[in-house]
Amino acid sequence: MKPIRFFRHEDWIQPGRLDAYLASRDVPWEIVCIDRGDPIPQRVDDVSGLVFLGGTMSVNDAFPWLEEEMRLIRMAADRQVPMLGHCMGSQLIAKALGGDVGPMATKEIGWYEIHKHDNPVAQEWLKEVPDRSEILIWHHEAFTLPPGAMPLYSSEYCVQQAYALDNIVATVAHPEVTPAMLEEWLRIYGYDIDASLPTVQPIERIRARLAERCATMHRQFTDRLYDAWLDRVRAWSTREAARVAPSKV
């Protein structure tokens, strides 16, 4: 299998659980580090899938690399390349494919319960996920669904939490977070937490039972979502290999 290509936007927002998940299944991956000036490859024939990680910037900011990433996303979508987006990555894919991204009335930060939608696409992608799950959410902006996408689940404070479109799945949440990652985020970006807001949990509540919560989220939600996506990665890779294989006479 060709590698899956990650796009990292800040050096402290890492693949997290996705790293261990892919390693345990012998799936190769590589990373493009936007934060250190890596060029954005404008090709998809050398990968099995694309992953867009989070970031504290907005997809509406005037960074040239945002336009380059969105150009790549549109190219990949035309080829039905499997794509996965977390947090800002989900917003990037949404905007590239015709959705809108803008500020929420209030930011949403903490461990929140999500509710799976009762539509065929949500049931297909999240068939092994409980109807209600607790996951880590940390965002200021929200997306509207790109044309053709279907919603997967909602939280109390954000109706459009995740969507799927063909081989694309994206969530504004952080199901990839690990205890060590979240501690690092709180150290670097903890000033973003304003616990006076009803939609923002205090740091001590976010840290409570951290290892247990991450393990439960990975078992009940994260790995099941990744399973559904990896099935599509493998199927697409097989089809692509057959399409480009030289015909035998």
Secondary structure, DSSP 8 states (H G I E B T S, - for coil): ---EEEEESSTTS--THHHHHHHHTT--EEEEEGGGT-------TT-SEEEE---SS-TTS--HHHHHHHHHHHHHHHTT--EEEETHHHHHHHHHTT--EEEEEEEEEEEEEEEE--SHHHHHHTTTS-SEEEEEEEEEEEE---TT-EE-EEESS-S--EEEETTEEEESS-TT--HHHHHHHHHHHGGG--TTSTTB--HHHHHTTHHHHHHHHIIIIIHHHHHHHHHHHHHHHHHHHHHHS----
